[in-house]
Amino acid sequence: MTTSDTTGARPRRYLLLLLVAAAAIVADFLTKEWVLATFSQGERVDVIGSLLQFTLVYNTGAAFSMGTDFTWVFTCIASLVVIAIGYMGLRVRSVWWGVTLGLMMGGAAGNLVDRYFREPAPFHGAVVDFISVGNFPVFNIADSCVVVGACLVVALTFKGLNLDGSVVEEESAKKDDKGSGPHPDDTTEGKGQ
């Protein structure tokens, strides 16, 4: 079976997506374990003066500690997000989308590890946060991966890069080329000689 669509020739990037996600999960887990072994809750250590500090904080809510009474809801939503990215990732043929979705999947899964396995109970676990930048709420590596991934989604969307690696401009140019062929009335056949 032959096809004129060149995107079919591009390899799938699912393995790349999974490797990036795994790297994000491992980096997040190892840094959290280091913080738990090194700091007591609330302790602050200057890394770059007061601009960047490490401090151990437990977050039972969502972003910025909001919704602390609904931890199980956030756990369910994050689980669905990881599953959805895993399913959507099967269509990825772009390196950039593989990295982007891998970061988002790994970030969401990194915090899910805390939600599932940390105290006080499964689905209600507190997320370990430790990076403090100025007056911004304390966050972790997983949060950073999600934010960077979200920024990349915006950038790739504005660039017009699809999951399959094609570019929106290329698609519209192909459609224009197909529609701009000679019209039957434009040929010399059928005209009076």
N, C-alpha and C positions, 0 to 999 in steps of 0.2 A: 504494500500500500504506500503510495507516495503522497506527499502533501507539499503545498507551496508555502506553508507557514514555517518560517525559519525558527520560530521559538520552540517548535517541537524537538529541534536538534539540541537545544540547551539541556545540560544535565540537571537533574533535580538537585536541590540544595538542602534536602531534609536532614542529611547527616551533618552538614554545616550548622544548621539550626540547632540540632540536638547537642552538638559539641559546644557551641557557644552557651546554650542553656546550662549544660553540665558545668562548664567553667565558671559561670556566674554563681551557680548553687554552691560549688566547692569553695570559691573565694569568699562568698557570704558566710558560709558555715565556719570556715577556718578563722575568719576575722572575729566572728561572734564568740567562738570558743576562746580565742586569745583574750578578748575583752573580759569575758566572764572569769577567766583565770587570773587576770591582772588587776582588775579594778573592783572596787566595792560600789554598790549602787549610789549614784549621786556624786561620786568622786570626779573631779575635773583635772585634766592634765593639759597644759598648753603645748600645742604642736607648733603653731605659728602665732605666738602671742595670744591675744584674745580673739583673733580672726578665725583660727582653726583650733578646736579643742577636742579631746576625747573624753567622753563621760558616759557612764553606764546608766541607761534608762530602759525601763520595761514599758512597752506600749501594748495595752490590751484593746485599744480602739483601732480605728482606721487611720488614714493620714492625719497627722497633727493631733493624734490621740482623741479624735472625735468619735463618738458612738461607742464608748467603752462597754455599754450594756448589751451591745449587739455583735459581739465578737464572732459568734457562730454564723451570723449572716455574712459577714465579711469573708469568713473561711469558705463558705459555700460558693460565694460569688467568685473568689479568687480561684477556687478549684475548677469552676466552669470556664473561667478565662484560660487557664492552663490547658484544659481539654480542647477548647475552641482553637487556640493557637496551634496545638498539636495537629488538629484536623486540617486547619487552613494551611499549615506548613507543607502538607502533602502536595500542594500546587506550586510551591515556590521553586522558581528556576533562576532567580536573581540572587547573586552573592549578597548584595546590599540588603535585600529583604530577608535573606537567611540570617544574617547577622542581627538585623533589627528585631525580628520576631524571636530569635534566640535570646536576645537580651531581655525582652519583655517576659518571655516564658520563664527564663531562669530567675529573674527578679521576683516574679509572682510566686514561683515555686520555692524560692529561698525563704520568703516570709511564711509560706505555708508550712514549711518544716517546723518553724517555731509554733505556729498555730496548732499543728497536730500533736507535737511531742513535748512542748515545754509546759511548765506549771501554769495555771493550776489544774487544767484537765484537757484532754483531747478536744479539739475544735474551739477551745477557749484559751489556748496558750498565749502567753505574752511574747510579743516580738521584741528581740533585743536590738536596741538602737544605741549608737555610740558616737556618731560624727556630729559635731556641733560647729556650725559656721555662723558667726555673728549672732544675730537675733533670730535666725531661721530655726524652725523646729528640728530637733535631733533626728537623725536618720541613719541608715546603714547602707551596705554595698548593694543589697537587693533593691532598695528604694532607688538608688542611683541608676541601676540597670534599667528599671522601669522608666524612669524619667528620660534617660538618654534614648531608650527605645522609642518612647513617645515623640521625642523631638525628631528622631530619624524618620518616623512615620510621616510627620508633617513635611519634612524636607523631601522625602521620596515622592509623596503625593504631589507637592508643588512642582517637582521635576517631571512628573508624569510617568514615573517608572512603575510598571505593573508587576504583580507577583511573578508572572511568567518571564520577566526580563524585557518585555517589549516596552516601547515608549509610546505614549499617547500620540505624539506628533507623527511617528512612523505609521501608526494605524490609520490616522486620518489621511496621510499621504498615499497609503496603499488604496484606500477607498476612492480618493480622488483620481488616482491612476486608473483604477478599474472603470470608473465612470467617465473618464475623458477619452476613451477609445473612439475610433472613427464611427460616426453615425451612418447607418445604411444609406441615407439620402445624400451623404457627402461623397460617396464613391462615384466614379465615372460610369460604373455599370448602371444601367437603367436610365441614364440621361440621353437625350436625343443627340445623335452624332452629326 
